[in-house]
Amino acid sequence: MKAFVVGFIAAVVGLFVGASMNWLLAVNINTSIWPLPEGIDPMDPAQSDALAEWIATLPGQAFILVFVAHVLQAGLGAFVAASMAKSRTPAVVVIALSVLGGVVNFINLWEVTPLWMLLEFPVYFLLGGVGLRAGLRIRGAGPQGPQAGGHPSA
């Protein structure tokens, strides 16, 4: 039971940290460089058409920052989750949910998102795997799990 609770908390914290990094880069920094038009709230579903129109006007550089933000969510989130749980599972959950969020985002904005943004999907797994391995090393576990004599829920 303890391993499940620690893993669950690790996944939640990893998602929170990764999503915070994503929000900082993709929303806060991006909109300070390319400000939203007056009156548009990106969190208001009723304004999704106006938001999509604004996104369509953005230069390619804006999408590079979004690309970096999205893949860092998976990598940083997986790192945090794996370093807390000493297990792969919470980090894999963070990576999977990050990819799912990216897919939903791409589907919702496919008409205004450059096709090259599809390249982020394999990078989610690449950077997520790097974060997972680094997190396990921080906790003293090898890439395959805890070291000999270690307990998986420790």
DSSP file (Angstrom, degrees, kcal/mol; ACC not computed):
  #  RESIDUE AA STRUCTURE BP1 BP2  ACC     N-H-->O    O-->H-N    N-H-->O    O-->H-N    TCO  KAPPA ALPHA  PHI   PSI    X-CA   Y-CA   Z-CA
    1    1 A M     >        0   0    0      0, 0.0     4,-2.4     0, 0.0     5,-0.2   0.000 360.0 360.0 360.0 -40.7    0.0    0.0    0.0
    2    2 A K  H  >  +     0   0    0      1,-0.2     4,-2.8     2,-0.2     5,-0.2   0.907 360.0  52.3 -61.0 -41.9    2.8    2.4    0.9
    3    3 A A  H  > S+     0   0    0      1,-0.2     4,-2.5     2,-0.2    -1,-0.2   0.890 109.7  49.5 -62.5 -39.3    4.4    1.9   -2.6
    4    4 A F  H  > S+     0   0    0      2,-0.2     4,-2.9     1,-0.2    -1,-0.2   0.935 112.4  46.7 -64.4 -46.1    1.1    2.7   -4.3
    5    5 A V  H  X S+     0   0    0     -4,-2.4     4,-2.7     2,-0.2     5,-0.2   0.931 114.5  46.7 -63.3 -46.0    0.6    5.9   -2.2
    6    6 A V  H  X S+     0   0    0     -4,-2.8     4,-2.6     1,-0.2    -1,-0.2   0.920 114.5  48.2 -61.8 -43.4    4.2    7.1   -2.8
    7    7 A G  H  X S+     0   0    0     -4,-2.5     4,-2.4    -5,-0.2    -2,-0.2   0.903 111.6  49.2 -63.5 -42.1    3.8    6.3   -6.5
    8    8 A F  H  X S+     0   0    0     -4,-2.9     4,-2.4     2,-0.2    -2,-0.2   0.940 113.6  45.8 -62.6 -47.8    0.5    8.1   -6.8
    9    9 A I  H  X S+     0   0    0     -4,-2.7     4,-2.9     1,-0.2     5,-0.2   0.902 111.8  52.8 -62.4 -40.9    1.9   11.2   -5.0
   10   10 A A  H  X S+     0   0    0     -4,-2.6     4,-2.8    -5,-0.2    -1,-0.2   0.908 109.8  48.1 -61.4 -42.4    5.0   11.0   -7.2
   11   11 A A  H  X S+     0   0    0     -4,-2.4     4,-2.6     2,-0.2    -2,-0.2   0.917 113.3  47.5 -65.0 -42.8    2.9   11.0  -10.3
   12   12 A V  H  X S+     0   0    0     -4,-2.4     4,-2.5     2,-0.2    -2,-0.2   0.931 115.1  44.9 -64.4 -45.7    0.8   13.9   -9.2
   13   13 A V  H  X S+     0   0    0     -4,-2.9     4,-2.9     2,-0.2     5,-0.3   0.917 113.2  51.1 -65.4 -42.4    3.8   16.0   -8.1
   14   14 A G  H  X S+     0   0    0     -4,-2.8     4,-2.6    -5,-0.2     5,-0.2   0.917 111.8  47.1 -60.0 -43.8    5.6   15.1  -11.4
   15   15 A L  H  X S+     0   0    0     -4,-2.6     4,-2.9     2,-0.2     5,-0.2   0.910 113.1  49.4 -62.9 -42.4    2.6   16.1  -13.4
   16   16 A F  H  X S+     0   0    0     -4,-2.5     4,-2.2     2,-0.2    -2,-0.2   0.938 114.0  44.0 -63.7 -47.3    2.3   19.4  -11.4
   17   17 A V  H  X S+     0   0    0     -4,-2.9     4,-2.1     2,-0.2    -2,-0.2   0.933 117.3  45.9 -64.6 -45.8    6.0   20.3  -11.8
   18   18 A G  H  X S+     0   0    0     -4,-2.6     4,-2.4    -5,-0.3    -2,-0.2   0.921 114.0  47.7 -62.9 -44.6    6.0   19.4  -15.5
   19   19 A A  H  X S+     0   0    0     -4,-2.9     4,-2.9    -5,-0.2    -1,-0.2   0.848 109.1  54.9 -66.3 -33.8    2.7   21.2  -16.2
   20   20 A S  H  X S+     0   0    0     -4,-2.2     4,-2.6    -5,-0.2    -1,-0.2   0.916 109.5  46.6 -64.7 -42.3    4.0   24.2  -14.4
   21   21 A M  H  X S+     0   0    0     -4,-2.1     4,-2.4     2,-0.2     5,-0.3   0.920 112.8  50.6 -63.1 -43.6    7.1   24.3  -16.6
   22   22 A N  H  X S+     0   0    0     -4,-2.4     4,-3.1     1,-0.2     5,-0.5   0.939 112.3  46.3 -58.1 -49.2    4.9   23.9  -19.6
   23   23 A W  H  X>S+     0   0    0     -4,-2.9     5,-2.1     1,-0.2     4,-1.8   0.908 110.8  53.0 -62.8 -43.3    2.6   26.7  -18.5
   24   24 A L  I  <>S+     0   0    0     -4,-2.6     5,-2.8     3,-0.2     6,-0.2   0.940 120.9  30.7 -57.9 -49.4    5.5   29.0  -17.7
   25   25 A L  I  <>S+     0   0    0     -4,-2.4     5,-1.4     3,-0.2    -2,-0.2   0.954 125.4  40.1 -76.9 -51.2    7.1   28.6  -21.2
   26   26 A A  I  <5S+     0   0    0     -4,-3.1    -3,-0.2    -5,-0.3    -2,-0.2   0.823 132.9  16.3 -74.2 -31.5    4.2   28.0  -23.5
   27   27 A V  I  X5S+     0   0    0     -4,-1.8     4,-2.5    -5,-0.5     5,-0.2   0.853 128.0  38.3-107.3 -60.7    1.8   30.6  -21.9
   28   28 A N  I  ><S+     0   0    0     -5,-2.1     4,-0.9     2,-0.2    -3,-0.2   0.953 126.6  32.0 -63.0 -53.2    3.5   33.1  -19.7
   29   29 A I  I  ><S+     0   0    0     -5,-2.8     4,-1.5    -6,-0.2     3,-0.5   0.932 120.4  51.2 -72.0 -44.5    6.7   33.6  -21.7
   30   30 A N  H  ><S+     0   0    0     -5,-1.4     4,-3.2    -6,-0.2     3,-0.3   0.915 111.8  46.8 -59.5 -44.2    5.2   33.1  -25.1
   31   31 A T  H  < S+     0   0    0     -4,-2.5    -1,-0.2     1,-0.2     5,-0.2   0.670 107.4  57.3 -77.1 -13.9    2.4   35.6  -24.5
   32   32 A S  H  < S+     0   0    0     -4,-0.9    -1,-0.2    -3,-0.5    -2,-0.2   0.792 115.2  37.8 -79.5 -27.7    4.8   38.1  -23.1
   33   33 A I  H  < S+     0   0    0     -4,-1.5    -2,-0.2    -3,-0.3    -3,-0.1   0.894 134.9  23.4 -83.0 -45.8    6.7   37.9  -26.4
   34   34 A W  S  < S-     0   0    0     -4,-3.2    -1,-0.3    -5,-0.2    -2,-0.1  -0.811  93.9-147.4-121.3  86.3    3.6   37.6  -28.6
   35   35 A P        -     0   0    0      0, 0.0    -3,-0.1     0, 0.0     3,-0.1  -0.149  15.2-111.7 -61.7 146.4    0.8   39.1  -26.5
   36   36 A L        -     0   0    0     -5,-0.2     3,-0.1     1,-0.1    15,-0.0  -0.435  43.0 -96.2 -66.5 146.7   -2.8   37.9  -26.7
   37   37 A P    >   -     0   0    0      0, 0.0     3,-1.9     0, 0.0    -1,-0.1  -0.322  57.5 -77.6 -60.9 152.0   -5.3   40.3  -28.2
   38   38 A E  T 3  S+     0   0    0      1,-0.2     3,-0.1    -3,-0.1     0, 0.0  -0.244 115.9  14.9 -52.6 130.3   -7.2   42.4  -25.7
   39   39 A G  T 3  S+     0   0    0      1,-0.2     2,-0.5    -3,-0.1    -1,-0.2   0.376  88.1 128.8  88.9  -4.3  -10.0   40.5  -24.1
   40   40 A I    <   -     0   0    0     -3,-1.9    -1,-0.2    10,-0.1    -4,-0.1  -0.761  38.0-166.5 -90.4 126.3   -9.0   36.9  -25.0
   41   41 A D    >   -     0   0    0     -2,-0.5     3,-1.9     3,-0.1     6,-0.2  -0.945  10.0-156.8-109.0 111.7   -8.8   34.5  -22.1
   42   42 A P  T 3  S+     0   0    0      0, 0.0    -1,-0.1     0, 0.0    -2,-0.0   0.678  93.0  56.3 -64.4 -14.9   -7.0   31.3  -23.2
   43   43 A M  T 3  S+     0   0    0     -3,-0.0     3,-0.1     1,-0.0     5,-0.1   0.479  84.6  94.1 -93.6  -3.0   -8.8   29.3  -20.4
   44   44 A D    X   -     0   0    0     -3,-1.9     3,-2.1     1,-0.2    -3,-0.1  -0.806  60.8-159.3 -93.9 110.0  -12.3   30.3  -21.6
   45   45 A P  G >  S+     0   0    0      0, 0.0     3,-1.5     0, 0.0     4,-0.2   0.789  90.4  65.2 -58.5 -27.3  -13.7   27.5  -23.9
   46   46 A A  G 3  S+     0   0    0      1,-0.3     3,-0.3     2,-0.1     4,-0.2   0.702 101.4  50.8 -68.1 -17.4  -16.2   30.0  -25.4
   47   47 A Q  G <> S+     0   0    0     -3,-2.1     4,-2.4    -6,-0.2    -1,-0.3   0.169  74.0 112.0-103.8  17.4  -13.2   32.0  -26.8
   48   48 A S  H <> S+     0   0    0     -3,-1.5     4,-2.5     1,-0.2    -1,-0.2   0.847  76.1  52.4 -62.9 -34.3  -11.6   29.0  -28.5
   49   49 A D  H  > S+     0   0    0     -3,-0.3     4,-2.2    -4,-0.2    -1,-0.2   0.927 110.9  46.7 -66.7 -43.3  -12.3   30.3  -32.0
   50   50 A A  H  > S+     0   0    0      2,-0.2     4,-1.9     1,-0.2    -2,-0.2   0.891 113.0  50.4 -64.3 -38.8  -10.7   33.7  -31.2
   51   51 A L  H  X S+     0   0    0     -4,-2.4     4,-2.6     2,-0.2    -2,-0.2   0.921 109.4  50.4 -64.3 -43.8   -7.7   32.0  -29.6
   52   52 A A  H  X S+     0   0    0     -4,-2.5     4,-2.0     1,-0.2    -2,-0.2   0.883 108.4  53.0 -62.2 -38.9   -7.3   29.8  -32.7
   53   53 A E  H  X S+     0   0    0     -4,-2.2     4,-0.6     2,-0.2    -1,-0.2   0.905 110.9  46.8 -62.2 -41.2   -7.4   32.9  -34.9
   54   54 A W  H >< S+     0   0    0     -4,-1.9     3,-1.4     1,-0.2     4,-0.5   0.922 109.6  53.2 -66.4 -43.8   -4.7   34.4  -32.8
   55   55 A I  H >< S+     0   0    0     -4,-2.6     3,-1.4     1,-0.3    -1,-0.2   0.873 101.7  60.7 -58.9 -37.3   -2.6   31.2  -32.9
   56   56 A A  H 3< S+     0   0    0     -4,-2.0    -1,-0.3     1,-0.3    -2,-0.2   0.727 102.5  52.7 -63.3 -21.1   -2.8   31.2  -36.7
   57   57 A T  T << S+     0   0    0     -3,-1.4    -1,-0.3    -4,-0.6    -2,-0.2   0.555  85.8 109.7 -90.6  -8.3   -1.1   34.6  -36.8
   58   58 A L    <   -     0   0    0     -3,-1.4     2,-0.1    -4,-0.5    -3,-0.0  -0.362  69.4-119.5 -72.0 145.9    1.9   33.5  -34.7
   59   59 A P    >>  -     0   0    0      0, 0.0     3,-1.2     0, 0.0     4,-0.8  -0.347  31.1-101.9 -75.8 165.6    5.4   33.1  -36.3
   60   60 A G  H >> S+     0   0    0      1,-0.3     4,-1.3     2,-0.2     3,-0.6   0.806 117.8  67.4 -57.2 -32.5    7.2   29.8  -36.3
   61   61 A Q  H 3> S+     0   0    0      1,-0.2     4,-1.5     2,-0.2    -1,-0.3   0.843  93.7  58.7 -59.7 -33.3    9.4   30.9  -33.4
   62   62 A A  H <> S+     0   0    0     -3,-1.2     4,-1.4     1,-0.2    -1,-0.2   0.868 104.7  50.3 -63.7 -35.2    6.4   30.9  -31.1
   63   63 A F  H <X S+     0   0    0     -4,-0.8     4,-2.8    -3,-0.6    -1,-0.2   0.775 101.6  61.7 -76.3 -25.7    5.8   27.2  -31.8
   64   64 A I  H  X S+     0   0    0     -4,-1.3     4,-2.5     2,-0.2    -1,-0.2   0.930 105.3  47.5 -62.7 -43.8    9.4   26.4  -31.0
   65   65 A L  H  X S+     0   0    0     -4,-1.5     4,-2.4     2,-0.2    -2,-0.2   0.885 112.3  49.5 -64.6 -37.8    8.9   27.6  -27.5
   66   66 A V  H  X S+     0   0    0     -4,-1.4     4,-2.7     2,-0.2    -2,-0.2   0.916 109.6  52.1 -65.1 -43.1    5.7   25.6  -27.3
   67   67 A F  H  X S+     0   0    0     -4,-2.8     4,-2.3     1,-0.2     5,-0.3   0.945 111.9  45.7 -55.9 -51.2    7.5   22.5  -28.6
   68   68 A V  H  X S+     0   0    0     -4,-2.5     4,-2.3     1,-0.2    -1,-0.2   0.908 112.6  51.4 -60.9 -43.1   10.2   22.9  -25.9
   69   69 A A  H  X S+     0   0    0     -4,-2.4     4,-1.6     1,-0.2    -1,-0.2   0.917 110.2  48.7 -61.1 -44.2    7.6   23.5  -23.2
   70   70 A H  H  X S+     0   0    0     -4,-2.7     4,-1.2     1,-0.2    -2,-0.2   0.935 114.7  42.4 -64.6 -47.1    5.6   20.4  -24.1
   71   71 A V  H  X S+     0   0    0     -4,-2.3     4,-2.3     1,-0.2    -1,-0.2   0.837 110.6  56.8 -73.5 -30.0    8.6   18.0  -24.2
   72   72 A L  H  X>S+     0   0    0     -4,-2.3     4,-3.0    -5,-0.3     5,-0.6   0.836  99.8  61.1 -66.5 -30.5   10.0   19.5  -21.0
   73   73 A Q  H  X5S+     0   0    0     -4,-1.6     4,-1.9    -5,-0.2     5,-0.3   0.947 109.1  41.6 -58.2 -46.9    6.8   18.7  -19.3
   74   74 A A  H  X5S+     0   0    0     -4,-1.2     4,-2.2     3,-0.2    -2,-0.2   0.932 119.8  43.4 -66.7 -45.5    7.3   15.0  -20.0
   75   75 A G  H  X5S+     0   0    0     -4,-2.3     4,-2.1     2,-0.2    -2,-0.2   0.948 119.7  39.0 -68.4 -50.4   11.1   15.1  -19.2
   76   76 A L  H  X5S+     0   0    0     -4,-3.0     4,-2.5     2,-0.2     5,-0.2   0.908 117.5  50.6 -67.9 -41.7   11.0   17.2  -16.0
   77   77 A G  H  X<S+     0   0    0     -4,-1.9     4,-2.5    -5,-0.6    -1,-0.2   0.911 111.5  47.5 -62.3 -42.5    7.8   15.5  -14.8
   78   78 A A  H  X S+     0   0    0     -4,-2.2     4,-2.8    -5,-0.3     5,-0.3   0.893 110.9  52.7 -65.3 -39.6    9.2   12.0  -15.3
   79   79 A F  H  X S+     0   0    0     -4,-2.1     4,-2.4     2,-0.2    -2,-0.2   0.950 111.9  44.6 -59.6 -50.1   12.4   13.0  -13.6
   80   80 A V  H  X S+     0   0    0     -4,-2.5     4,-1.5     1,-0.2    -2,-0.2   0.932 115.5  47.3 -61.8 -46.8   10.5   14.3  -10.5
   81   81 A A  H  X S+     0   0    0     -4,-2.5     4,-2.3     1,-0.2     6,-0.2   0.926 114.7  45.3 -62.9 -45.5    8.2   11.3  -10.4
   82   82 A A  H  X S+     0   0    0     -4,-2.8     4,-1.9     1,-0.2     5,-0.3   0.867 111.5  52.5 -68.3 -35.4   11.0    8.7  -10.8
   83   83 A S  H  < S+     0   0    0     -4,-2.4    -1,-0.2    -5,-0.3    -2,-0.2   0.794 114.9  42.5 -72.3 -25.3   13.2   10.5   -8.2
   84   84 A M  H  < S+     0   0    0     -4,-1.5    -2,-0.2    -5,-0.2    -1,-0.2   0.870 123.0  34.2 -83.1 -39.0   10.4   10.4   -5.7
   85   85 A A  H  < S-     0   0    0     -4,-2.3    -2,-0.2     2,-0.2    -3,-0.2   0.668  85.0-140.3 -96.6 -18.2    9.1    6.9   -6.2
   86   86 A K  S  < S+     0   0    0     -4,-1.9     2,-0.3     1,-0.2    68,-0.1   0.854  74.4  96.1  57.1  34.5   12.2    4.9   -7.1
   87   87 A S  S  > S-     0   0    0     -5,-0.3     4,-0.5    -6,-0.2    -1,-0.2  -0.981  77.5-131.2-149.2 153.3   10.0    3.2   -9.6
   88   88 A R  H  > S+     0   0    0     -2,-0.3     4,-2.5     1,-0.2     3,-0.3   0.819  91.4  77.8 -74.4 -32.0    9.3    3.5  -13.3
   89   89 A T  H  > S+     0   0    0      1,-0.2     4,-2.4     2,-0.2     5,-0.2   0.869  92.2  46.0 -56.3 -50.9    5.6    3.5  -13.1
   90   90 A P  H  > S+     0   0    0      0, 0.0     4,-2.1     0, 0.0    -1,-0.2   0.896 115.1  49.0 -61.2 -37.0    4.8    7.0  -11.9
   91   91 A A  H  X S+     0   0    0     -4,-0.5     4,-2.5    -3,-0.3    -2,-0.2   0.899 109.9  50.9 -67.3 -39.7    7.2    8.4  -14.4
   92   92 A V  H  X S+     0   0    0     -4,-2.5     4,-2.9     2,-0.2    -1,-0.2   0.886 108.9  52.4 -64.3 -38.2    5.7    6.4  -17.2
   93   93 A V  H  X S+     0   0    0     -4,-2.4     4,-2.7    -5,-0.2     5,-0.2   0.923 109.5  49.2 -62.0 -43.9    2.2    7.7  -16.1
   94   94 A V  H  X S+     0   0    0     -4,-2.1     4,-2.2     2,-0.2    -2,-0.2   0.928 112.9  46.9 -61.1 -45.5    3.6   11.3  -16.4
   95   95 A I  H  X S+     0   0    0     -4,-2.5     4,-2.6     2,-0.2    -2,-0.2   0.941 113.3  48.7 -61.8 -47.4    5.0   10.6  -19.8
   96   96 A A  H  X S+     0   0    0     -4,-2.9     4,-2.6     1,-0.2    -2,-0.2   0.911 113.2  46.1 -61.6 -43.7    1.8    8.9  -21.0
   97   97 A L  H  X S+     0   0    0     -4,-2.7     4,-2.4     2,-0.2    -1,-0.2   0.845 111.2  53.2 -69.8 -32.1   -0.4   11.7  -19.7
   98   98 A S  H  X S+     0   0    0     -4,-2.2     4,-2.2    -5,-0.2    -2,-0.2   0.926 111.3  46.0 -65.1 -44.4    1.9   14.4  -21.2
   99   99 A V  H  X S+     0   0    0     -4,-2.6     4,-2.6     2,-0.2    -2,-0.2   0.928 111.9  51.6 -62.9 -44.9    1.6   12.6  -24.6
  100  100 A L  H  X S+     0   0    0     -4,-2.6     4,-2.6     1,-0.2    -2,-0.2   0.918 109.7  49.5 -58.6 -44.2   -2.1   12.4  -24.2
  101  101 A G  H  X S+     0   0    0     -4,-2.4     4,-2.6     1,-0.2    -1,-0.2   0.895 110.7  50.5 -61.3 -40.1   -2.4   16.1  -23.5
  102  102 A G  H  X S+     0   0    0     -4,-2.2     4,-2.6     2,-0.2    -2,-0.2   0.892 110.3  49.4 -64.2 -40.0   -0.2   16.8  -26.5
  103  103 A V  H  X S+     0   0    0     -4,-2.6     4,-2.8     2,-0.2     5,-0.2   0.938 112.6  46.8 -64.5 -46.9   -2.5   14.7  -28.7
  104  104 A V  H  X S+     0   0    0     -4,-2.6     4,-2.6     1,-0.2    -2,-0.2   0.922 113.6  49.3 -60.9 -44.0   -5.6   16.4  -27.4
  105  105 A N  H  X S+     0   0    0     -4,-2.6     4,-1.7    -5,-0.2    -2,-0.2   0.921 112.2  47.7 -61.1 -44.7   -4.0   19.8  -27.9
  106  106 A F  H  < S+     0   0    0     -4,-2.6     4,-0.4     1,-0.2    -2,-0.2   0.915 112.4  48.9 -64.7 -42.5   -2.9   19.0  -31.4
  107  107 A I  H >< S+     0   0    0     -4,-2.8     3,-0.8     1,-0.2     4,-0.2   0.920 112.4  48.4 -62.6 -43.7   -6.4   17.6  -32.3
  108  108 A N  H 3< S+     0   0    0     -4,-2.6    -1,-0.2     1,-0.2    -2,-0.2   0.810 126.0  28.0 -67.0 -29.3   -8.1   20.7  -30.9
  109  109 A L  T >X S+     0   0    0     -4,-1.7     3,-1.6    -5,-0.2     4,-1.2   0.105  80.4 122.5-119.0  21.4   -5.8   23.1  -32.7
  110  110 A W  T <4 S+     0   0    0     -3,-0.8     3,-0.2    -4,-0.4    -1,-0.1   0.797  70.4  60.1 -59.9 -30.4   -4.8   21.1  -35.8
  111  111 A E  T 34 S+     0   0    0     -4,-0.2    -1,-0.3     1,-0.2    -2,-0.1   0.774 117.7  29.2 -69.6 -24.1   -6.0   23.7  -38.2
  112  112 A V  T <4 S+     0   0    0     -3,-1.6    -1,-0.2     2,-0.1    -2,-0.2   0.406 100.0  94.7-116.1   0.1   -3.6   26.3  -36.9
  113  113 A T  S  < S-     0   0    0     -4,-1.2   -57,-0.1    -7,-0.2   -58,-0.0  -0.802  79.6-114.5 -96.5 131.7   -0.7   24.2  -35.7
  114  114 A P    >   -     0   0    0      0, 0.0     3,-1.8     0, 0.0     4,-0.2  -0.333  21.2-125.4 -61.4 144.0    2.2   23.7  -38.0
  115  115 A L  G >  S+     0   0    0      1,-0.3     3,-2.3     2,-0.2     4,-0.2   0.804 105.9  70.9 -61.2 -29.6    2.6   20.0  -39.1
  116  116 A W  G >  S+     0   0    0      1,-0.3     3,-1.8     2,-0.2    -1,-0.3   0.696  79.6  77.6 -64.1 -14.7    6.2   20.0  -37.9
  117  117 A M  G X  S+     0   0    0     -3,-1.8     3,-1.7     1,-0.3    -1,-0.3   0.692  75.1  77.2 -66.4 -15.9    4.8   20.1  -34.4
  118  118 A L  G X  S+     0   0    0     -3,-2.3     3,-1.4     1,-0.3    -1,-0.3   0.753  78.0  74.2 -62.2 -21.7    4.1   16.4  -34.8
  119  119 A L  G <> S+     0   0    0     -3,-1.8     4,-1.1     1,-0.3    -1,-0.3   0.717  79.8  72.8 -63.9 -19.1    7.8   15.9  -34.2
  120  120 A E  H <> S+     0   0    0     -3,-1.7     4,-2.1     1,-0.2    -1,-0.3   0.799  82.1  71.0 -67.2 -25.4    7.2   16.6  -30.6
  121  121 A F  H <> S+     0   0    0     -3,-1.4     4,-1.1    -4,-0.3    -1,-0.2   0.928 101.2  40.1 -64.3 -47.0    5.5   13.2  -30.1
  122  122 A P  H  > S+     0   0    0      0, 0.0     4,-2.0     0, 0.0    -1,-0.2   0.849 113.5  57.3 -66.7 -28.5    8.6   11.0  -30.4
  123  123 A V  H  X S+     0   0    0     -4,-1.1     4,-3.0     1,-0.2     5,-0.4   0.820  96.4  62.9 -71.9 -29.0   10.6   13.6  -28.4
  124  124 A Y  H  X S+     0   0    0     -4,-2.1     4,-2.5     1,-0.2    -1,-0.2   0.953 108.9  41.6 -53.6 -49.0    8.1   13.3  -25.5
  125  125 A F  H  X S+     0   0    0     -4,-1.1     4,-2.4     2,-0.2    -2,-0.2   0.893 115.6  50.0 -68.8 -39.7    9.2    9.7  -25.2
  126  126 A L  H  X S+     0   0    0     -4,-2.0     4,-2.0     2,-0.2    -2,-0.2   0.971 118.0  36.8 -63.0 -55.0   12.9   10.5  -25.7
  127  127 A L  H  X S+     0   0    0     -4,-3.0     4,-2.6     1,-0.2    -2,-0.2   0.858 116.1  54.9 -69.5 -34.2   13.0   13.3  -23.1
  128  128 A G  H  X S+     0   0    0     -4,-2.5     4,-2.6    -5,-0.4    -1,-0.2   0.911 108.4  49.1 -62.1 -41.6   10.6   11.4  -20.8
  129  129 A G  H  X S+     0   0    0     -4,-2.4     4,-2.5     2,-0.2    -2,-0.2   0.885 110.3  50.5 -64.5 -39.3   13.0    8.4  -20.9
  130  130 A V  H  X S+     0   0    0     -4,-2.0     4,-2.4     2,-0.2    -2,-0.2   0.929 112.6  47.0 -63.2 -44.8   16.0   10.6  -20.1
  131  131 A G  H  X S+     0   0    0     -4,-2.6     4,-2.5     2,-0.2    -2,-0.2   0.902 111.6  51.1 -63.0 -41.6   14.1   12.1  -17.2
  132  132 A L  H  X S+     0   0    0     -4,-2.6     4,-2.3     2,-0.2    -2,-0.2   0.944 112.3  45.2 -60.5 -49.9   13.0    8.7  -15.9
  133  133 A R  H  X S+     0   0    0     -4,-2.5     4,-2.0     1,-0.2    -2,-0.2   0.905 114.0  49.0 -63.7 -41.6   16.5    7.3  -16.0
  134  134 A A  H  X S+     0   0    0     -4,-2.4     4,-2.1    -5,-0.2    -1,-0.2   0.902 110.7  51.1 -65.2 -40.2   18.0   10.4  -14.3
  135  135 A G  H  X S+     0   0    0     -4,-2.5     4,-1.6     1,-0.2    -2,-0.2   0.897 109.4  49.6 -64.1 -40.9   15.3   10.3  -11.6
  136  136 A L  H  <>S+     0   0    0     -4,-2.3     5,-3.3     1,-0.2     4,-0.3   0.886 110.1  51.5 -65.0 -37.8   16.0    6.6  -10.9
  137  137 A R  H ><5S+     0   0    0     -4,-2.0     3,-1.3     3,-0.2    -2,-0.2   0.893 105.3  55.6 -65.9 -38.6   19.7    7.4  -10.6
  138  138 A I  H 3<5S+     0   0    0     -4,-2.1    -1,-0.2     1,-0.3    -2,-0.2   0.895 109.3  47.2 -59.1 -40.1   19.1   10.2   -8.2
  139  139 A R  T 3<5S-     0   0    0     -4,-1.6    -1,-0.3     2,-0.1    -2,-0.2   0.436 123.6-104.7 -83.2   0.9   17.2    7.8   -5.9
  140  140 A G  T < 5S+     0   0    0     -3,-1.3     7,-0.6     1,-0.3     2,-0.4   0.675  81.0 125.4  85.7  16.5   20.0    5.2   -6.2
  141  141 A A  E   < -A  146   0A   0     -5,-3.3    -1,-0.3     5,-0.2    -2,-0.1  -0.852  55.8-128.5-107.1 145.4   18.1    2.9   -8.6
  142  142 A G  E >   -A  145   0A   0      3,-1.7     3,-1.5    -2,-0.4    -1,-0.1  -0.204  40.8 -87.4 -78.5 179.5   19.5    1.7  -11.9
  143  143 A P  T 3  S+     0   0    0      0, 0.0    -1,-0.1     0, 0.0    -7,-0.0   0.718 128.7  50.9 -63.4 -19.6   17.6    2.0  -15.1
  144  144 A Q  T 3  S-     0   0    0      1,-0.3   -56,-0.1   -11,-0.0   -11,-0.0   0.492 124.3 -82.8 -96.3  -3.6   15.9   -1.4  -14.5
  145  145 A G  E <  S-A  142   0A   0     -3,-1.5    -3,-1.7   -58,-0.1    -1,-0.3  -0.905  79.9  -2.7 135.6-165.2   14.8   -0.6  -11.0
  146  146 A P  E    S-A  141   0A   0      0, 0.0    -5,-0.2     0, 0.0     3,-0.1  -0.181  74.8-103.2 -61.8 151.4   16.2   -0.6   -7.4
  147  147 A Q    >   -     0   0    0     -7,-0.6     3,-2.7     1,-0.2    -6,-0.0  -0.238  57.0 -68.5 -67.9 163.2   19.7   -1.8   -6.8
  148  148 A A  T 3  S+     0   0    0      1,-0.3    -1,-0.2     3,-0.0     3,-0.1  -0.284 126.6  19.2 -54.5 131.7   20.3   -5.2   -5.4
  149  149 A G  T 3  S+     0   0    0      1,-0.3    -1,-0.3    -3,-0.1     2,-0.2   0.260  98.8 120.4  90.1 -12.6   19.1   -5.3   -1.8
  150  150 A G    <   -     0   0    0     -3,-2.7    -1,-0.3   -10,-0.1   -10,-0.0  -0.516  62.8-126.4 -84.0 153.8   16.9   -2.2   -2.3
  151  151 A H    >   -     0   0    0     -2,-0.2     3,-1.9     1,-0.1    -4,-0.1  -0.862  12.7-134.6-100.1 133.3   13.1   -2.3   -1.7
  152  152 A P  T 3  S+     0   0    0      0, 0.0    -1,-0.1     0, 0.0    -2,-0.0   0.735 104.1  49.2 -60.7 -23.9   11.0   -1.1   -4.6
  153  153 A S  T 3         0   0    0      1,-0.2  -147,-0.1  -147,-0.0   -66,-0.1   0.410 360.0 360.0 -96.8   4.4    8.7    1.0   -2.4
  154  154 A A    <         0   0    0     -3,-1.9    -1,-0.2   -68,-0.1   -68,-0.1   0.506 360.0 360.0 -72.0 360.0   11.6    2.7   -0.5
